[in-house]
Amino acid sequence: MDKLPLTVRHDDLAILVIDVQSYFLDGWMSGTSESLLARLKHLFSLAIAYDLPCLATFEQSVEKMGWMPETLEAAFPAHGQKFTKNTFNCCGEADIREALRSIGRPQFAVAGGETDVCVLRSVLGLLEDEYQVFLLEDCLYSNEPHVGPTIRRIERAGAIPTTVKTLAYELHQSVRYPSEQAMLKQRNPALRLGESEAISDWNPTA
């Protein structure tokens, strides 16, 4: 097998967002999801600015769980794809697995929840299918406060830990490269999303 790159590559990268649904964010995370939502909006802005393939999954019972919160729905890329699933591992659904394959990108930046259930199983599924995974640790959530063992397991399996800010600057490449905001303005003048420096803090997992 060819040696995997150490950094994200614009032409190789896609984004996978797992089960960011109103049921969870308005339930377990009620009053505490502002930082997560801001970071996910920033992630979506990267997908738009750099025309990155973007796929979102949702637990099957969307009548109960809901879709993305309205603030995220408005920011979700127009070219993005949405799928419902029954399995914790999104790669266990034939239509999702085919969509991942048809995207034709070897790298995935992964966000969403729950860290210790669907994210864990889906990342392991992606790694088994020989994708390179960049785990956006500041864009994860769970109702389990102690997800350290899960994060360590995911990383030992081969996922690369990162954050949405780091991802943004890897895509920017240099100060001479057109900024995300300038590219967003060209692609969608009505869309205004915050810079990473304006996003509130998060609690890294021990």
C-alpha positions in Angstrom: 0.0 0.0 0.0 1.2 3.5 -0.8 2.3 5.6 2.2 -0.6 7.8 3.4 -0.1 11.5 3.4 0.4 13.2 6.8 -1.9 16.1 6.1 -5.3 16.7 4.4 -5.3 17.3 0.7 -8.0 19.4 -0.9 -8.5 17.1 -3.8 -8.6 14.0 -1.5 -10.8 15.2 1.3 -14.5 14.7 2.1 -16.5 15.5 5.2 -18.7 13.1 7.1 -21.1 14.4 9.8 -22.7 11.7 11.9 -26.2 12.0 13.6 -26.2 15.7 14.5 -29.9 15.7 15.3 -32.2 18.0 17.3 -33.2 15.2 19.7 -29.7 14.9 21.0 -28.7 18.6 20.9 -32.0 19.9 22.4 -32.1 17.0 24.9 -28.8 15.9 26.4 -26.9 19.1 25.3 -29.7 21.6 26.0 -28.0 25.0 26.7 -24.5 23.6 26.1 -24.4 23.0 22.3 -23.5 26.5 21.2 -19.8 25.8 20.7 -20.5 22.6 18.9 -23.0 24.2 16.5 -20.5 27.1 15.8 -17.8 24.6 15.0 -20.0 22.6 12.8 -21.1 25.7 10.9 -17.5 26.5 10.4 -16.9 23.0 9.1 -19.8 23.5 6.6 -18.3 26.8 5.5 -15.1 24.9 4.6 -17.1 22.4 2.6 -18.6 25.3 0.7 -15.5 27.4 0.3 -13.4 24.4 -0.9 -16.2 22.5 -2.7 -15.5 19.5 -0.5 -18.0 16.5 -0.7 -20.1 16.5 2.4 -22.3 13.6 3.7 -24.6 13.7 6.8 -26.2 10.7 8.4 -29.3 10.6 10.7 -30.7 7.9 12.9 -33.6 6.2 11.1 -36.4 7.4 13.4 -36.1 11.0 12.2 -39.7 11.6 13.2 -38.5 11.3 16.8 -34.9 12.3 16.5 -35.4 15.1 14.0 -32.9 16.4 11.4 -30.2 19.0 12.0 -31.1 22.0 14.0 -32.3 24.9 11.9 -29.1 26.9 12.3 -27.1 24.0 10.9 -29.6 23.2 8.2 -29.3 26.7 6.8 -25.5 26.3 6.7 -25.4 22.8 5.2 -23.8 22.8 1.8 -26.3 22.7 -1.1 -24.2 19.9 -2.7 -24.2 17.8 0.5 -25.9 14.4 0.7 -28.1 13.2 3.5 -28.9 9.6 4.5 -30.8 7.8 7.3 -29.4 4.7 8.9 -30.3 1.8 11.2 -26.8 0.7 12.0 -24.4 2.4 14.4 -21.7 1.9 11.8 -22.8 4.0 8.8 -20.6 1.8 6.6 -23.0 -1.0 7.4 -25.7 0.6 5.3 -25.3 -0.3 1.6 -26.5 3.0 0.2 -24.2 5.0 2.5 -21.2 2.8 1.8 -21.8 3.2 -1.9 -22.1 7.0 -1.6 -18.8 7.1 0.3 -17.2 5.0 -2.4 -18.7 7.0 -5.3 -17.4 10.3 -3.8 -14.0 9.0 -4.8 -12.1 10.7 -1.9 -9.6 8.7 0.2 -9.7 11.1 3.2 -12.6 11.8 5.5 -12.9 14.5 8.2 -15.4 13.1 10.7 -17.6 15.0 13.2 -20.8 14.3 15.1 -22.0 11.8 17.7 -22.2 9.9 19.7 -18.5 9.7 20.1 -18.6 6.4 21.9 -21.3 4.8 19.7 -21.9 5.8 16.1 -18.7 7.8 15.6 -16.6 5.0 17.0 -18.3 2.3 14.9 -18.4 4.5 11.7 -14.7 5.5 12.0 -13.7 1.9 12.5 -15.8 1.0 9.5 -14.1 3.7 7.4 -10.6 2.5 8.5 -11.5 -1.1 7.7 -12.5 0.1 4.2 -9.0 1.7 4.0 -10.0 5.4 4.1 -7.8 7.8 6.0 -9.8 9.5 8.8 -9.1 12.8 10.4 -11.2 12.9 13.7 -12.4 16.4 14.5 -12.3 16.1 18.2 -13.8 19.6 18.8 -16.8 18.6 16.7 -17.9 15.5 18.6 -20.6 15.0 21.3 -22.0 12.3 23.6 -24.1 12.0 26.7 -21.3 10.0 28.2 -18.9 12.5 30.0 -15.9 10.2 29.9 -15.2 9.4 26.3 -11.4 9.3 26.7 -11.1 5.5 26.3 -13.1 5.8 23.1 -11.0 8.6 21.7 -7.8 6.6 22.5 -9.3 3.5 20.9 -10.2 5.4 17.7 -6.7 6.9 17.5 -4.9 3.6 18.1 -7.0 2.2 15.3 -5.4 4.7 13.0 -7.6 7.9 13.0 -5.7 11.2 13.1 -6.8 13.6 15.8 -7.4 17.2 14.7 -9.7 20.2 15.1 -11.7 22.3 12.7 -9.3 25.3 13.0 -6.3 23.0 12.1 -8.3 21.6 9.2 -9.1 25.1 8.0 -5.4 26.2 8.0 -4.3 23.0 6.3 -6.8 23.8 3.5 -5.7 27.5 3.4 -2.1 26.3 2.8 -0.5 29.8 3.2 -1.3 33.5 3.9 -1.3 34.0 0.1 -4.0 31.4 -0.5 -7.5 32.9 -0.9 -9.1 33.1 2.5 -12.1 31.0 3.4 -14.3 34.0 3.9 -13.3 35.5 0.5 -14.1 32.2 -1.2 -17.4 31.9 0.6 -18.4 35.4 -0.6 -17.7 34.4 -4.1 -19.7 31.1 -3.9 -22.6 32.4 -1.7 -22.6 36.2 -1.0 -25.5 35.8 1.4 -23.7 33.3 3.7 -21.8 34.8 6.6 -20.1 32.3 9.0 -17.8 33.0 11.8 -14.0 32.7 11.8 -12.5 30.0 13.9 -11.1 32.5 16.3 -14.7 33.6 17.2 -15.8 30.1 18.2 -16.1 29.5 21.9 -13.9 27.1 23.8 -14.3 23.3 24.0 -13.2 20.7 26.5 -10.6 18.4 25.2 -10.9 14.8 26.2 -8.3 13.5 28.7 
